[in-house]
Structures are given as C-alpha cells and as structure tokens.
C-alpha cells in the first residue's frame, strides 16, 4: 500500500467515525437542550402585555387578596359585578392616572394593573378602600410578589402597581362569581 492510498484510507476512516458519532452527539445535545428549556411547572405564559377590552364592570371593587402556590404567586381582585376590562403589563415605572406621579414600589420589575370598576356600589357606598394604599395586601414571605400599591382611582378605572422580584411570566384571567360578582386573577410565576 502506498502513502497516498494509506492517507485516503485514514481520511475515509476518520470521516466515517465523525459521521457515525455525529447523530449520537446531536441526540445528546437535543436531549440536553430539551431538558434545559422545558418550561418551569409547564408554564408558558410569557411576559408580554395582557388585556381584555370586551366587557365593562358594573360593580365596585369588593376586596383584594393574595396567595402563594407551588409555581406562582396569585393576586385576586373581587368585584361586585360581571367581569371587567383590564390591561396588565410590565412598565419601567407605575404612574398614577391622571397625575402622572410615580408610585414607589419594591421589586426588580413592576406590573401596572388597570381595570374598570365602579367607584361606588349599588347603595352609593365607596367600594373597597385598602387601609394602606402603599401596602394593599400583605405579601411578606411571598416568593415573587414584593408589594401591591394602589396608584389611582379615576373615572371608573382603578390602577394598581405590583412590584415583583424580576420580570417573570404572568397570566391574567377573569372568573365569574361568587354570586353576581366576578374576579380578576393575576398569577406571576416564581421563575422562567
């Protein structure tokens, strides 16, 4: 066997090994990628703005509460009427409407929550008024939530600011009930 033939044979052998090893390496790389990019708790919500402008509330805000779950923190606004229109989005700074004054919030990212609600109930009484507008609900010890503050109530619209640990995936939806009321629910994931 001459040198040229031996060189070609060695080159062919090396190419064959590379081709044979290629798919195994690609499969391993794909499996590793699949494991590292699998959504946390199956969450695929994203962090882009969410809104619903098809309905209008006919009830006043009745209460606000927060809860901790395994994969996310939850915020619930109770209204005394059917589901409302809303807009929830990450912002650089939550501003009070219409004054434009910034709302001080703790956290690494801020969600501005705007929803329609009557300022007075059917008896002419003012709807739910938090005892402290800077700390609407106690979120001490929550994994994601840092602070909920009321920014403003103006012309049938309520603006709240939610300080969270970081810009994380969130979802927003409404539920009917209890009774003739409805609930605006905001879940923010603990991580991506």
C-alpha contacts under 8 A as a table, 3 or more apart, distances in Angstrom:
res1	aa1	res2	aa2	distance
1	X	5	X	6.33
1	X	6	X	6.53
2	X	5	X	5.48
2	X	6	X	6.24
3	X	6	X	5.05
3	X	7	X	6.01
4	X	7	X	5.11
4	X	8	X	6.23
5	X	8	X	5.16
5	X	9	X	6.09
6	X	9	X	5.05
6	X	10	X	6.14
7	X	10	X	5.12
7	X	11	X	6.12
8	X	11	X	5.00
8	X	12	X	6.03
9	X	12	X	5.11
9	X	13	X	6.06
10	X	13	X	5.06
10	X	14	X	6.12
11	X	14	X	5.12
11	X	15	X	6.15
12	X	15	X	5.07
12	X	16	X	6.09
13	X	16	X	5.10
13	X	17	X	6.29
14	X	17	X	5.19
14	X	18	X	6.26
15	X	18	X	5.06
15	X	19	X	6.13
16	X	19	X	5.11
16	X	20	X	6.00
17	X	20	X	5.04
17	X	21	X	5.95
18	X	21	X	5.08
18	X	22	X	5.83
19	X	22	X	5.07
19	X	23	X	7.33
20	X	23	X	6.69
20	X	24	X	7.58
21	X	24	X	5.47
21	X	25	X	6.22
22	X	25	X	5.20
22	X	26	X	6.13
23	X	26	X	4.90
23	X	27	X	6.00
24	X	27	X	5.12
24	X	28	X	6.17
25	X	28	X	5.07
25	X	29	X	6.03
26	X	29	X	4.93
26	X	30	X	5.96
27	X	30	X	5.00
27	X	31	X	6.05
28	X	31	X	5.11
28	X	32	X	6.12
29	X	32	X	5.08
29	X	33	X	6.07
30	X	33	X	5.01
30	X	34	X	5.98
31	X	34	X	5.03
31	X	35	X	6.16
32	X	35	X	5.13
32	X	36	X	6.28
33	X	36	X	5.19
33	X	37	X	6.00
34	X	37	X	5.33
34	X	38	X	5.94
35	X	38	X	5.61
38	X	42	X	7.47
39	X	42	X	4.91
39	X	43	X	5.52
39	X	44	X	6.35
39	X	192	X	6.85
40	X	43	X	5.59
40	X	71	X	7.83
40	X	191	X	6.92
40	X	192	X	5.83
41	X	71	X	6.28
43	X	169	X	7.91
43	X	189	X	7.69
43	X	192	X	7.92
44	X	169	X	7.55
45	X	169	X	5.49
45	X	170	X	5.70
45	X	171	X	5.82
46	X	168	X	7.56
46	X	169	X	4.49
46	X	170	X	6.25
46	X	171	X	7.82
47	X	89	X	7.81
47	X	90	X	7.51
47	X	167	X	7.15
47	X	168	X	6.20
47	X	169	X	4.59
47	X	170	X	5.85
48	X	89	X	6.66
48	X	90	X	7.51
49	X	87	X	7.19
49	X	88	X	5.72
49	X	89	X	4.30
49	X	90	X	6.95
50	X	87	X	5.83
50	X	88	X	5.34
50	X	89	X	6.46
50	X	171	X	7.49
50	X	172	X	6.76
51	X	85	X	7.32
51	X	86	X	5.32
51	X	87	X	4.22
51	X	88	X	6.26
52	X	55	X	7.36
52	X	84	X	7.89
52	X	85	X	5.07
52	X	86	X	5.31
52	X	87	X	6.61
53	X	56	X	7.71
53	X	84	X	7.95
53	X	85	X	4.67
53	X	86	X	6.45
54	X	85	X	6.38
55	X	83	X	6.58
55	X	84	X	5.35
55	X	85	X	5.24
56	X	82	X	7.70
56	X	83	X	6.93
56	X	84	X	4.74
56	X	85	X	5.51
56	X	116	X	6.53
56	X	117	X	7.90
57	X	60	X	7.92
57	X	79	X	7.98
57	X	81	X	6.04
57	X	82	X	5.69
57	X	83	X	5.82
57	X	84	X	4.35
57	X	85	X	7.03
57	X	116	X	5.84
57	X	117	X	5.36
57	X	118	X	7.04
58	X	80	X	7.48
58	X	81	X	5.07
58	X	82	X	6.39
58	X	84	X	7.99
58	X	117	X	6.77
58	X	118	X	6.36
59	X	79	X	5.79
59	X	80	X	4.34
59	X	81	X	4.06
59	X	82	X	7.14
59	X	117	X	6.00
59	X	118	X	5.43
59	X	120	X	7.90
59	X	121	X	6.21
59	X	122	X	7.60
59	X	181	X	7.46
60	X	79	X	5.61
60	X	80	X	5.42
60	X	81	X	7.16
60	X	117	X	5.26
60	X	118	X	4.44
60	X	119	X	5.68
60	X	120	X	5.72
60	X	121	X	5.08
60	X	126	X	7.83
60	X	127	X	5.15
60	X	128	X	7.54
61	X	77	X	7.16
61	X	78	X	5.99
61	X	79	X	4.54
61	X	80	X	6.43
61	X	117	X	6.18
61	X	118	X	7.15
61	X	119	X	7.42
61	X	127	X	5.24
61	X	128	X	5.43
62	X	77	X	7.66
62	X	78	X	5.28
62	X	79	X	5.21
62	X	80	X	6.13
62	X	127	X	5.91
62	X	128	X	4.95
63	X	77	X	6.01
63	X	78	X	5.13
63	X	79	X	7.27
63	X	128	X	5.63
64	X	75	X	7.44
64	X	76	X	5.70
64	X	77	X	4.63
64	X	78	X	6.17
64	X	136	X	7.55
64	X	137	X	7.04
65	X	75	X	5.95
65	X	76	X	5.31
65	X	77	X	6.73
65	X	137	X	6.32
66	X	73	X	7.41
66	X	74	X	5.49
66	X	75	X	4.43
66	X	76	X	6.14
66	X	137	X	6.83
66	X	138	X	7.79
66	X	139	X	7.15
67	X	73	X	5.96
67	X	74	X	5.09
67	X	75	X	6.58
68	X	72	X	6.63
68	X	73	X	4.69
68	X	74	X	6.22
68	X	142	X	6.55
68	X	143	X	7.88
69	X	72	X	5.28
69	X	73	X	5.75
69	X	74	X	7.32
71	X	189	X	5.90
71	X	190	X	5.77
72	X	143	X	7.97
72	X	144	X	7.36
72	X	187	X	6.11
72	X	188	X	5.33
72	X	189	X	4.07
72	X	190	X	5.04
73	X	142	X	7.06
73	X	143	X	7.16
73	X	144	X	6.25
73	X	145	X	6.70
73	X	187	X	5.68
73	X	188	X	5.48
73	X	189	X	6.52
73	X	190	X	7.13
74	X	185	X	7.02
74	X	186	X	5.72
74	X	187	X	4.47
74	X	188	X	6.58
75	X	185	X	5.80
75	X	186	X	5.12
75	X	187	X	6.39
76	X	183	X	6.41
76	X	184	X	5.67
76	X	185	X	4.65
76	X	186	X	6.50
77	X	183	X	5.50
77	X	184	X	5.10
77	X	185	X	6.61
78	X	181	X	7.31
78	X	182	X	6.11
78	X	183	X	4.67
78	X	184	X	6.71
79	X	82	X	7.53
79	X	83	X	7.83
79	X	117	X	7.41
79	X	181	X	5.47
79	X	182	X	5.30
79	X	183	X	5.98
79	X	184	X	7.97
80	X	121	X	7.67
80	X	180	X	6.80
80	X	181	X	4.31
80	X	182	X	6.61
81	X	180	X	5.67
81	X	181	X	4.12
81	X	182	X	5.89
82	X	176	X	6.89
82	X	180	X	6.56
82	X	181	X	5.50
82	X	182	X	5.29
83	X	174	X	6.23
83	X	175	X	7.16
83	X	176	X	6.82
83	X	181	X	7.62
83	X	182	X	5.27
83	X	183	X	6.83
83	X	184	X	7.42
84	X	115	X	6.61
84	X	116	X	5.75
84	X	117	X	7.11
84	X	174	X	7.91
84	X	184	X	7.73
85	X	115	X	5.66
85	X	116	X	5.75
86	X	113	X	7.35
86	X	114	X	5.55
86	X	115	X	4.16
86	X	116	X	6.63
87	X	112	X	7.94
87	X	113	X	6.06
87	X	114	X	5.26
87	X	115	X	6.46
88	X	111	X	6.56
88	X	112	X	5.64
88	X	113	X	4.59
88	X	114	X	6.36
88	X	172	X	7.65
89	X	111	X	5.35
89	X	112	X	5.51
89	X	113	X	6.90
90	X	109	X	7.15
90	X	110	X	5.55
90	X	111	X	4.42
90	X	112	X	6.21
90	X	167	X	7.49
91	X	94	X	6.41
91	X	109	X	7.66
91	X	110	X	5.79
91	X	111	X	6.13
91	X	112	X	6.49
92	X	109	X	7.44
92	X	110	X	6.74
93	X	102	X	6.56
93	X	103	X	7.31
93	X	110	X	6.64
94	X	102	X	5.86
94	X	103	X	5.56
94	X	104	X	7.95
94	X	110	X	6.91
94	X	111	X	7.42
94	X	112	X	5.75
94	X	151	X	7.65
94	X	161	X	5.89
95	X	99	X	7.90
95	X	100	X	5.17
95	X	101	X	5.38
95	X	102	X	4.47
95	X	103	X	5.75
95	X	151	X	6.88
96	X	99	X	5.75
96	X	100	X	5.09
96	X	101	X	5.28
96	X	102	X	6.29
96	X	103	X	6.67
96	X	151	X	4.81
96	X	152	X	5.34
96	X	159	X	7.08
97	X	100	X	5.65
97	X	101	X	7.77
97	X	151	X	7.42
97	X	152	X	5.95
97	X	153	X	7.74
97	X	154	X	7.00
97	X	159	X	7.37
98	X	154	X	7.47
103	X	149	X	7.70
103	X	151	X	6.26
103	X	161	X	7.35
105	X	110	X	7.62
105	X	147	X	6.35
105	X	148	X	7.67
105	X	149	X	7.28
105	X	161	X	7.32
105	X	162	X	7.37
105	X	163	X	5.55
106	X	146	X	5.82
106	X	147	X	5.94
106	X	163	X	5.41
106	X	164	X	7.44
107	X	110	X	7.04
107	X	145	X	7.89
107	X	146	X	5.63
107	X	147	X	7.46
107	X	163	X	4.79
107	X	164	X	4.88
107	X	165	X	4.97
107	X	166	X	6.96
108	X	163	X	7.18
108	X	164	X	6.15
108	X	165	X	5.02
108	X	166	X	4.74
108	X	167	X	7.26
109	X	163	X	6.00
109	X	164	X	5.43
109	X	165	X	6.36
109	X	166	X	4.93
109	X	167	X	5.27
110	X	161	X	6.71
110	X	162	X	5.66
110	X	163	X	4.70
110	X	164	X	6.09
110	X	167	X	7.64
111	X	161	X	5.82
111	X	162	X	5.03
111	X	163	X	6.50
111	X	164	X	7.61
112	X	159	X	7.06
112	X	160	X	6.04
112	X	161	X	4.87
112	X	162	X	6.49
113	X	159	X	5.60
113	X	160	X	5.03
113	X	161	X	6.11
113	X	162	X	7.47
114	X	157	X	6.80
114	X	158	X	5.66
114	X	159	X	4.46
114	X	160	X	6.44
115	X	157	X	5.67
115	X	158	X	5.53
115	X	159	X	6.75
116	X	156	X	5.65
116	X	157	X	4.40
116	X	158	X	6.21
117	X	156	X	5.34
117	X	157	X	5.73
117	X	158	X	6.71
118	X	121	X	6.78
118	X	127	X	7.68
118	X	156	X	5.13
118	X	157	X	7.50
119	X	126	X	5.97
119	X	127	X	5.82
119	X	153	X	7.49
119	X	156	X	6.04
120	X	123	X	7.57
120	X	124	X	5.28
120	X	125	X	5.16
120	X	126	X	4.32
120	X	127	X	5.22
121	X	124	X	5.35
121	X	125	X	5.42
121	X	126	X	6.29
121	X	127	X	5.87
122	X	125	X	7.40
126	X	129	X	7.58
130	X	133	X	5.74
130	X	136	X	5.53
131	X	136	X	7.28
132	X	135	X	5.37
132	X	136	X	5.88
133	X	136	X	5.42
133	X	149	X	5.53
133	X	150	X	5.13
133	X	151	X	7.79
134	X	147	X	7.96
134	X	148	X	6.93
134	X	149	X	4.40
134	X	150	X	6.38
135	X	138	X	6.60
135	X	147	X	6.43
135	X	148	X	5.71
135	X	149	X	5.40
135	X	150	X	8.00
136	X	148	X	5.56
136	X	149	X	5.54
136	X	150	X	6.77
137	X	147	X	7.78
137	X	148	X	6.39
138	X	147	X	7.72
139	X	142	X	5.52
139	X	145	X	6.23
139	X	146	X	6.31
139	X	147	X	6.42
139	X	148	X	7.94
140	X	146	X	7.28
142	X	145	X	5.59
142	X	146	X	7.20
143	X	165	X	7.82
143	X	190	X	6.35
144	X	164	X	5.45
144	X	165	X	5.16
144	X	166	X	7.70
144	X	188	X	7.08
144	X	189	X	7.21
144	X	190	X	5.50
145	X	148	X	7.96
145	X	162	X	7.36
145	X	163	X	6.25
145	X	164	X	4.55
145	X	165	X	6.35
146	X	162	X	7.49
146	X	163	X	5.16
146	X	164	X	5.09
146	X	165	X	6.43
147	X	161	X	7.96
147	X	162	X	5.77
147	X	163	X	4.95
147	X	164	X	7.11
148	X	160	X	6.98
148	X	161	X	5.71
148	X	162	X	4.54
148	X	163	X	6.33
149	X	160	X	5.72
149	X	161	X	5.22
149	X	162	X	6.55
150	X	158	X	7.89
150	X	159	X	6.28
150	X	160	X	4.41
150	X	161	X	6.25
151	X	158	X	7.72
151	X	159	X	5.26
151	X	160	X	5.09
151	X	161	X	6.41
152	X	158	X	5.84
152	X	159	X	5.18
152	X	160	X	7.09
153	X	156	X	7.04
153	X	157	X	5.68
153	X	158	X	4.50
153	X	159	X	6.41
154	X	157	X	5.31
154	X	158	X	6.54
164	X	167	X	7.30
168	X	188	X	6.60
168	X	189	X	6.11
168	X	190	X	7.25
168	X	191	X	6.12
168	X	192	X	6.31
169	X	188	X	5.95
169	X	189	X	5.56
169	X	191	X	7.47
169	X	192	X	6.54
170	X	186	X	7.04
170	X	187	X	5.47
170	X	188	X	4.29
170	X	189	X	6.05
171	X	186	X	5.81
171	X	187	X	5.40
171	X	188	X	6.73
172	X	184	X	7.31
172	X	185	X	5.65
172	X	186	X	4.62
172	X	187	X	6.59
173	X	184	X	6.06
173	X	185	X	5.39
173	X	186	X	6.82
174	X	182	X	6.96
174	X	183	X	5.43
174	X	184	X	4.60
174	X	185	X	5.91
175	X	182	X	5.58
175	X	183	X	5.10
175	X	184	X	6.69
175	X	185	X	7.64
176	X	179	X	7.95
176	X	180	X	7.44
176	X	181	X	6.32
176	X	182	X	4.35
176	X	183	X	6.39
177	X	180	X	5.68
177	X	181	X	4.70
177	X	182	X	4.72
177	X	183	X	7.03
178	X	181	X	5.45
178	X	182	X	6.57
189	X	192	X	7.09
